[in-house]
Amino acid sequence: MKSIVRPVGSIAPIAFIVIAGVIGGALGAISQPLADGFAHGVQVTLGAIPEGFYALGGTAYLGYAAARQFDKNKDKEVEARTAEAGAIAAYAGKDGE
């Protein structure tokens, strides 16, 4: 059984921005000054995060995506070789008949 590891650290900032957008939209429907205050708070919070963390999150996600693609390609290669070996064995008459 394969374990699935997802880079939560690189997805969390995106989730934060989406959730903040939904909350900000709901607050804007209720009260514009309240929404403006919320937007300012989110802007200050995101502005306090150093640029290096954004780069680290992007790099982590790219590394995860590359490793996942490599693993998928490796599995396909093993399946192809197994099928090829079965076809060769069947052609040679060594398939147990």
C-alpha positions as a printed NumPy array, in Angstrom:
array([[  0.   ,   0.   ,   0.   ],
       [  1.375,   3.369,  -0.982],
       [  1.3  ,   6.237,   1.418],
       [  0.117,   9.566,   0.088],
       [  2.017,  12.585,   1.36 ],
       [  0.783,  16.011,   0.39 ],
       [  2.739,  19.206,   0.991],
       [  0.348,  20.87 ,   3.416],
       [  2.839,  23.649,   4.029],
       [  2.62 ,  24.817,   0.44 ],
       [ -1.17 ,  24.516,   0.189],
       [ -1.909,  26.313,   3.472],
       [ -1.177,  29.866,   2.196],
       [ -3.486,  29.335,  -0.775],
       [ -6.221,  28.022,   1.515],
       [ -5.747,  31.031,   3.816],
       [ -6.17 ,  33.454,   0.926],
       [ -9.311,  31.696,  -0.337],
       [-10.892,  31.548,   3.123],
       [-10.008,  35.188,   3.785],
       [-11.608,  36.137,   0.467],
       [-14.835,  34.335,   1.334],
       [-14.972,  35.907,   4.793],
       [-14.147,  39.34 ,   3.37 ],
       [-16.94 ,  38.995,   0.796],
       [-19.44 ,  38.025,   3.477],
       [-18.371,  40.939,   5.652],
       [-18.655,  43.292,   2.669],
       [-22.272,  42.219,   2.237],
       [-22.98 ,  43.034,   5.885],
       [-20.93 ,  46.173,   6.497],
       [-18.423,  47.933,   4.254],
       [-16.342,  49.492,   7.102],
       [-16.087,  46.09 ,   8.752],
       [-14.923,  44.541,   5.459],
       [-12.367,  47.32 ,   4.972],
       [-10.942,  46.665,   8.443],
       [-10.791,  42.934,   7.764],
       [ -9.072,  43.505,   4.415],
       [ -6.514,  45.768,   6.065],
       [ -5.835,  43.116,   8.733],
       [ -5.331,  40.401,   6.103],
       [ -3.048,  42.702,   4.112],
       [ -0.931,  43.398,   7.187],
       [ -0.802,  39.692,   8.071],
       [  0.273,  38.623,   4.571],
       [  2.704,  41.527,   4.364],
       [  4.433,  40.308,   7.521],
       [  5.368,  37.011,   5.874],
       [  8.886,  37.215,   4.412],
       [  9.276,  36.66 ,   0.655],
       [ 11.481,  33.658,   1.329],
       [  8.549,  31.723,   2.751],
       [  6.55 ,  32.208,  -0.437],
       [  9.53 ,  30.976,  -2.451],
       [  9.969,  28.029,  -0.072],
       [  6.309,  27.061,  -0.437],
       [  6.514,  27.234,  -4.217],
       [  9.709,  25.222,  -4.285],
       [  8.233,  22.588,  -1.978],
       [  5.177,  22.226,  -4.17 ],
       [  7.25 ,  21.968,  -7.348],
       [  9.44 ,  19.311,  -5.738],
       [  6.364,  17.395,  -4.622],
       [  4.82 ,  17.566,  -8.102],
       [  8.068,  16.421,  -9.751],
       [  8.508,  13.515,  -7.327],
       [  4.917,  12.44 ,  -7.81 ],
       [  5.264,  12.494, -11.603],
       [  8.516,  10.525, -11.388],
       [  6.799,   7.902,  -9.226],
       [  3.883,   7.615, -11.668],
       [  6.268,   7.19 , -14.611],
       [  8.26 ,   4.567, -12.702],
       [  5.068,   2.566, -12.01 ],
       [  4.085,   2.73 , -15.69 ],
       [  7.534,   1.528, -16.717],
       [  7.311,  -1.466, -14.356],
       [  3.839,  -2.339, -15.71 ],
       [  5.091,  -2.095, -19.302],
       [  8.074,  -4.343, -18.605],
       [  5.859,  -6.891, -16.859],
       [  3.447,  -6.929, -19.809],
       [  6.346,  -7.214, -22.232],
       [  7.823, -10.145, -20.316],
       [  4.425, -11.859, -20.31 ],
       [  4.044, -11.376, -24.047],
       [  7.529, -12.749, -24.703],
       [  6.866, -15.764, -22.483],
       [  3.543, -16.428, -24.225],
       [  5.154, -16.139, -27.647],
       [  7.947, -18.486, -26.652],
       [  5.437, -21.013, -25.319],
       [  6.679, -20.764, -21.755],
       [  3.392, -19.604, -20.247],
       [  2.717, -22.895, -18.519],
       [  0.913, -24.814, -21.282]])
